[in-house]
Amino acid sequence: MKSNQVPSELRTAVAGLRPYFVRSAWFSLFASLLVLAPSGYMLEVYGRVVNSRSHATLFWLTVLVLGAFLLMEVLEWSRSEIMRSAAEALDKKMHMRVFNAMFEANVRQVPGGQMQTLADFKRVCEFLYSPALLAIMEAPIALVMMVLLFLISPVLGWTAVVFGLLQVGITWMNEQRTKPPLMAANRESMEAQRYADDTLNNAEVLEAMGMLKNTRRRWIAKQRQFLQLHAVASDSAGGFQALSKLVQNILSSLLLGLACWLLLQDQLHLGGGMMVVSSILGGRMLAPLVQVVGQWRSVVNVRDSWNRLNALLAAVPADSRAMTLPAPQARVQVEQLTAGAPGSAATILRGIAFALQPGDVLAVVGPSASGKTTLARLLVGLWPATMGKVRLDGADVQTWNKRELGPHVGYLPQDVALFDGTMAENIARFGKMDMAKVEAAARAVGLHALICSLPQGYDTLVGPGGIRLSGGQHQRVGLARAFYGEPVYVVLDEPNSSLDEEGDAALSQAIRQASARGATVIVITHRASVLSVATKMLLLRDGLQQAFGPRDEVLAALTKAARQATQMPVPMGPVAA
């Protein structure tokens, strides 16, 4: 890494877990050294007990080796618990940051704003106490074993070095062969999961129009592609795992044979007992690498998750420009606004400019694909502008702290989203419940009588996504949520698309009441009924501002332009003889 390169947030957070890693490394060292206990026990039994024929010596040696086994298991368990605590510390430190980044990326349509992000973070946390990482932490112990082999005999030491390099080569080849198919399999798995989620979300359409068979066929094709790639990676990993174990077994037996040959040549230090010790040391030296090869799929998967998380956190920085400001009075100033969808080079709006004062009701009209919904998202600060600004009381709405601004804003998107909970909870925005305000918002949009007619009233569950409500009820709950708490800045995108005549009248009355108390209301609509309560009007066409001003003046100008267009003479062609 270059010296001027700033470490990623995730890397910095993991670096903060250094005390956990240090403690776990010490536990690993002592636990690995206790692996030699059986060898010491065997040497003492053959040497001391057999020669002395002492039952007491045998008893105490057995007690010692059993104590060593118990201590080794305690150390192993403690090491795992230490790393589990490290995972919990990482989760506590980063889980809100990851969730907020995922949420903001979804709002801004930045890649990485899917639920897969939470699965990636979970995988990174779980990796901290996985067998793969614990095996990697044991790698330095291999050096200790190698030094001991050199002390017994340089021949044994260099033999272990050769086989250690061979094991490293196997690990490298395993990486080269399994990484591409595993990463491709992960991508296909995520794509298949997204496709399945889309299928479930549109189950009614698929069932009604008989599309289930075709969509299921496409999902099966994606799933088969994932399984094929995963099988290729599994086959490669399995082969290298078997090869790795073979090298470990060969080294153990080879060291035993070499030690015996050295003993016959009177070149083995510390006597014949070192033959068995050498075999054990050699196997133990390669054990971490063997385990890493066996767990390599988890290593590749967590690396993939790590890279995706880093990319997301870099794309959505933590040091937000959000500012703490006084409660807004809803003076709106739109300055030469030019924008498109995040991540797209296409421009949707160009040069939009207008101003509103508290109490104004602006109706935004125009044909489909003229940029009205894009304007709504820009007005509440969901999408960034390419050029220009939306100012609320003189401050850029993008820089306003949304947690502080949110209670003063009412927003109804074109696709109304309700959440699994009660009517009251959805209207109250799942915040602290104030039933007086909940009922006031419901009455404002003509929803109170309907809610009271339900068996559980305001405690009625709407179901996931509001599935238990009709289209009109769904939209009215969304409207009540938008007007909850008497916000001073209200943006409604097609608020009456699913309303009947009664609901339309209630909406108009709610807008009048909001305007009367000084709220600024912006309504995007295709229906003329809302125009009766508008004080100003904005006409968009092809992303350009065609007209803006008082409603009556704009309507008069449009009527005059339409009349002139119909009175234009029609050019006549030559009359046939």
Phi, psi and omega in degrees: 000136180293152184295330182268004181274129181280129178299148180292159179301317183294318179296320178296320180295319179291323177298331177290350179269013185306319179302324178295317181295320181296313179298318180295325179295319177296318178298321179296319181299310183292322179295322180291322178293329178289347175297335180282353182303315179300324179294315178298320178299316181296317180295319180292322179295314180292322184274301188279310187289314182298320181286320184271341183054040183263116178292324180297318179298316179299318182298311183290326174296320179295318177299318181296316182291324176294321175297322178296318178298315180297316179297321180297318179293322178296318178297318178298315180295318180296319179299316179297320180292325177299315182288331174294321176295324176297319178297319178295322178295319178294318179297316181296324184282326191244350190294322178290323178296316180295316181297315181296322179294318178298316181296313181294323177296324178293319179295317183273001181058040174270139178305136179109359182271039179250169179296341178303333180301317180293323176295322178297316181294320178298319180295320178297317180295315182293333180295335182297334177240024179279158177303328181296310181291322178297325177292320178298322179293338178276352183304318178299335179295332178300325178295322178298315179298321181294319178299319179297323178294320177295324178294325177289314178191133177301327179300314179294322180296313181291327175298317179295323178299314181300313180290329175296318177295323177298319179293322176297320178298320177296319178298318179296316179296323177299320177298314183293325185274328186262335184299309182301309180294327179293316179294320177295321178297320178297319178296316179295323178297316179296320179294318178297321179293317178298318180295319178296320178297317178298321179298315180294322181292337180244034184300321182297316180296316182296319181290316184294323184254015174064034183266358187299318183300316182291318180292324178295322179297320179293320179295319180297321178297317178294319180295320179294322178299317177299314182295322179295314179295320180294323179294321178298314180295320181294320179297315179297314181297320179296320178296315180290328177295317178296318179297320179297317178294324178298315179298320179297315180294321179297317181297318180301313181290322181295318178295323176297315179294317179296320179297321177296317179298317178297323178297319178294334179268007183057036180242009181261118180289150172071010170092182186292336179299338181289348177298309181292320179300318179299318179298317180293318180298319180296315178296320180291328180297322182271350185304315180300317180294322178298317180291323178297317178299318180294332182256018189296329179299321178291328177295314180295317181297316182289329176294320177298315178296318179301315181295320179294318178296317179299318180296319180294313182294330177287324181286333180238084185299152181283329183280073181295152179277009183302134182243151174272122184227163177296163177303135185286153173258358175070042166271117188253130178229116178255121189245105173043056188282123175231130186198163173215182178292139178304136179084358180244142179278346182289138177265129181259317179243144180219121171067036179280131182211126175195169180223145179228149178247158178308133182097347178289145172237111183258126173261121178258119183234167179154163180292169178300149179064027177267354176105014185293314180293323176299318178298319180300316180294325178289323183295329179259008174080020179283319179249144177279153178270145173288316176219156179081181183213155166251117183252136175242113185056036177087350181257141177298124183297336178292330185268355184283136177296113187295330179293329179273325181283326188310313180298340181265001184243137170245126184224130175236108179285169180297319175259101185288129180248119171253163186237156182298113183171191180275168175303312183298318181296319179293319179293320182279009177063027179058026175260200178297127187284124173236097188297331178297317178289324178298312181294322180297318179294319179294319178296323183299327181254014177071031184255345188298314182297319179297316181296319181294336179282348179281150183304320181258005178057230182290347177270007178293131178282135180272344182083165180301125180070013182071030187295338183274002182250154174285171181299317179293318178297318178304312183290324180293321176298318177299322178293318178299321177297320180295324182268000182296134178079011179052062179295153182265352182224111187237127177236120183238122180256109182051058186287344183246019183296333182243014184266147173275186183298319179296316178295324178297318179294321179295321179298315180300319179295320179297322179293320178298316181296318179296319179294322181296328178270009173095012178280148172265123185241130177240122184239122175262123188209157171251351186258139187285345185299327181286337183299335182294336181258358181281144174259336179225164185215139178234127179252124177248144174210123180056037178078005181247150178276113182270328181199148174206139177159191176305144187305311185296322180294317180295317179297320179295318179295320180292320179295318179296317180295322180293320180295318179295323180295324181283340181268358180294136179294142179269121181298134181258143176276175179297136180281131181289142180290000000 
